[in-house]
Structure formats: C-alpha cells, structure tokens
C-alpha cells in the first residue's frame, strides 16, 4: 500500500502536489480545531458559570454572617462557653464526623469538617440568642459534595 501511495504521489505534477499538501494542512488544522479548541471553549464557559455560582454562594454566606453579627443578643448566662457550644452542636447532630471544640483565651474554637449551611446558621443563631456567643472569625470553605467546612472562633 505504501508503494501504491508513493507511485500515485509521483504521478502528480508539482502544482498538484502543492495543492494536495495545502488541502491536507487545511483538513488537519480544521480537525485539530474541532478536537482541541471546541472542548476547550466549552470548559472555559462552564468554569465561568461555576465561578459565578460560587460568587453568589459566597455573597449569601457573607449576608448570613452579617445578619448573625447584627442580631441583638440577650444577656449571656454564666454557663461555660465550651459547654454551650457543645450542647448546641450536639442538639443539631453537628458534633459527629471529626468535629472539634476547644476553649482558649476566652474564645471557643470550633472545626466542623462538613456541615450544611442551614444547620450551621441555626446553631450559631441559637448560640447568640441563648448564650451570647458571637462569631469572632469564620473561615468557610465550600465542599464539592455540598455544604461547607467551617473553622470558627466564638466569643462573648
């Protein structure tokens, strides 16, 4: 077969060879564009949509945190802050899955590896209303499986 193609090629005039070579280049470039550029454009478009969704989710979380911080608080009872946090998280089933609660320097540090935002907001609202504990710092990381990883520091 290779010899047949070589013989066929040699029977072509120089001008035909140039035109055939140009045609082959055009076909290869078109095929390459179809196989590389088109999927790349689709990926960029979906990344932009995903980014917009994450920006909107972040805005929602920021608004919820601001609402929690702005809500009026009741006078804080004398209960231990760490016990109050553990109680509130336990009532909502948030102490499972490797959650940690540590008290230090008048603060309570909480790490929740995976938590749904509504559950987290409800627990934080309850802590603010009943125990006077507010979010001092919060680092929320969206998870692929849904929900967030929450690293919080609460104080009175």
C-alpha positions as CSV (number, residue, x, y, z in Angstrom):
1,X,0.0,0.0,0.0
2,X,2.8,2.4,0.9
3,X,4.3,1.8,-2.6
4,X,1.0,2.5,-4.2
5,X,0.6,5.8,-2.5
6,X,4.2,6.7,-3.4
7,X,3.6,5.9,-7.0
8,X,0.3,7.8,-7.0
9,X,2.1,10.9,-5.5
10,X,4.9,10.7,-8.0
11,X,2.4,10.7,-10.9
12,X,1.1,14.1,-9.7
13,X,2.5,17.3,-11.2
14,X,4.4,19.7,-8.9
15,X,1.4,22.1,-8.9
16,X,-1.0,19.2,-7.9
17,X,1.4,18.2,-5.0
18,X,1.4,21.7,-3.6
19,X,-2.4,21.9,-3.8
20,X,-2.8,18.5,-2.2
21,X,-0.4,19.4,0.6
22,X,-2.2,22.7,1.3
23,X,-5.5,20.8,1.3
24,X,-4.1,18.3,3.8
25,X,-2.9,21.1,6.1
26,X,-6.3,22.7,6.0
27,X,-8.0,19.4,6.9
28,X,-5.5,18.8,9.7
29,X,-6.0,22.3,11.1
30,X,-9.8,22.0,11.0
31,X,-9.8,18.6,12.6
32,X,-7.4,19.9,15.3
33,X,-9.6,22.8,16.0
34,X,-12.6,20.6,16.3
35,X,-10.9,18.2,18.7
36,X,-9.0,20.7,20.8
37,X,-10.4,24.2,20.6
38,X,-14.1,23.4,20.8
39,X,-13.9,21.3,24.0
40,X,-11.6,24.0,25.5
41,X,-14.1,26.7,24.8
42,X,-16.9,24.6,26.5
43,X,-14.7,24.1,29.5
44,X,-14.0,27.8,29.8
45,X,-17.7,28.6,29.6
46,X,-18.6,26.0,32.3
47,X,-15.8,27.3,34.5
48,X,-17.2,30.8,34.2
49,X,-20.7,29.6,35.2
50,X,-19.2,27.6,38.2
51,X,-17.3,30.7,39.3
52,X,-20.5,32.8,39.2
53,X,-22.3,30.2,41.3
54,X,-19.5,30.2,43.9
55,X,-19.5,34.1,44.0
56,X,-23.3,34.0,44.6
57,X,-23.0,31.4,47.3
58,X,-20.2,33.4,49.0
59,X,-22.4,36.5,48.9
60,X,-25.2,34.5,50.6
61,X,-22.9,33.2,53.3
62,X,-21.5,36.7,53.9
63,X,-25.0,38.1,54.2
64,X,-26.0,35.4,56.7
65,X,-22.8,36.0,58.8
66,X,-23.6,39.7,58.8
67,X,-27.2,39.1,59.8
68,X,-26.0,36.9,62.7
69,X,-23.5,39.5,63.8
70,X,-26.1,42.3,63.6
71,X,-28.8,40.4,65.5
72,X,-29.5,41.7,69.0
73,X,-28.2,39.4,71.8
74,X,-29.7,38.5,75.1
75,X,-27.5,38.9,78.2
76,X,-25.2,36.0,78.4
77,X,-25.8,33.5,81.1
78,X,-22.9,32.3,83.3
79,X,-22.7,28.9,81.6
80,X,-19.3,27.7,80.3
81,X,-18.9,28.8,76.7
82,X,-17.4,25.5,75.6
83,X,-20.3,23.5,77.2
84,X,-22.8,25.8,75.5
85,X,-21.2,25.3,72.1
86,X,-21.1,21.5,72.5
87,X,-24.7,21.4,73.6
88,X,-25.9,23.5,70.6
89,X,-23.9,21.4,68.2
90,X,-25.0,18.1,69.7
91,X,-28.7,19.2,69.6
92,X,-28.3,19.6,65.8
93,X,-26.2,16.5,65.3
94,X,-23.1,18.5,64.2
95,X,-20.5,17.0,66.7
96,X,-20.0,13.9,64.5
97,X,-17.6,13.5,61.6
98,X,-14.5,14.7,63.4
99,X,-15.8,18.0,64.8
100,X,-13.6,19.6,67.4
101,X,-14.4,22.2,70.1
102,X,-11.6,23.8,72.1
103,X,-11.7,26.7,74.6
104,X,-8.8,29.1,75.0
105,X,-8.2,32.7,75.9
106,X,-12.0,33.5,76.3
107,X,-12.7,32.1,72.9
108,X,-14.2,28.8,71.7
109,X,-12.6,27.4,68.5
110,X,-14.8,25.1,66.5
111,X,-13.9,23.0,63.5
112,X,-16.7,21.3,61.5
113,X,-15.2,19.3,58.6
114,X,-18.6,19.0,56.8
115,X,-21.8,20.9,57.7
116,X,-24.8,22.1,55.8
117,X,-25.1,25.9,55.8
118,X,-28.7,26.0,57.2
119,X,-27.6,23.8,60.2
120,X,-24.6,25.9,60.8
121,X,-26.6,29.2,60.7
122,X,-29.3,27.7,63.0
123,X,-26.7,26.6,65.6
124,X,-24.9,29.9,65.5
125,X,-28.1,31.9,65.8
126,X,-29.1,29.7,68.8
127,X,-25.7,30.3,70.5
128,X,-26.1,34.0,70.0
129,X,-29.6,34.2,71.3
130,X,-29.3,31.8,74.3
131,X,-25.6,32.2,75.4
132,X,-24.5,35.5,73.9
133,X,-21.8,33.8,71.8
134,X,-20.9,35.6,68.6
135,X,-18.7,34.6,65.7
136,X,-15.4,36.4,66.0
137,X,-13.8,34.8,63.0
138,X,-15.1,32.4,60.4
139,X,-13.4,30.6,57.6
140,X,-15.9,28.7,55.4
141,X,-14.7,26.5,52.5
142,X,-17.3,25.1,50.1
143,X,-17.2,21.4,49.6
144,X,-17.7,19.5,46.4
145,X,-20.2,17.2,48.0
146,X,-22.2,20.2,49.3
147,X,-22.1,22.1,52.5
148,X,-19.0,23.8,53.9
149,X,-16.0,23.2,56.1
150,X,-16.3,25.6,58.9
151,X,-13.5,26.9,61.1
152,X,-15.0,29.2,63.6
153,X,-13.9,31.2,66.6
154,X,-16.7,32.3,69.0
155,X,-16.6,34.8,71.8
156,X,-18.9,36.7,74.2
